[in-house]
Amino acid sequence: MGYSDMNKNPFAPLVLVSDGYDTVKAYIESKPELYKIAKKTIGFLTGFYSNFALELLSSLDVIEIRHNTFETKKITEKLEKWSDRKRSLFSNTKYIDVSVRQLQQAEFV
């Protein structure tokens, strides 16, 4: 909700409108390729629905694509240089390791 005017900042929380749920669900289920993508996405994101986890996953994905690494030490260095926010938010290597495993096990293709 509220994204139609393209006026939200990237960190504004998403607010889902339940009125369209049945319509969207029926549409996705009627398109086998979309349904397959939706099921894979749900499987990949299970346990990673918080704002923190989603941002960490996406940040690590960007680092992996740009620098071709899943090495914790290198990732930590990149996060520290990225911004003060990411340095403080993602300082616990335990969360980085869990998220790296999730990305490594993902089947995007």
Secondary structure, 3 states (H helix, E strand, C coil): CCCCCCCCCCCCCCCCCHHHHHHHHHHHHHCHHHHHHHHHHHHHHCCCCCHHHHHHHHHHHHHHHHHCCCCHHHHHHHHHHHCHHHHHHCCCHHHHHHHHHHHHHCCCC
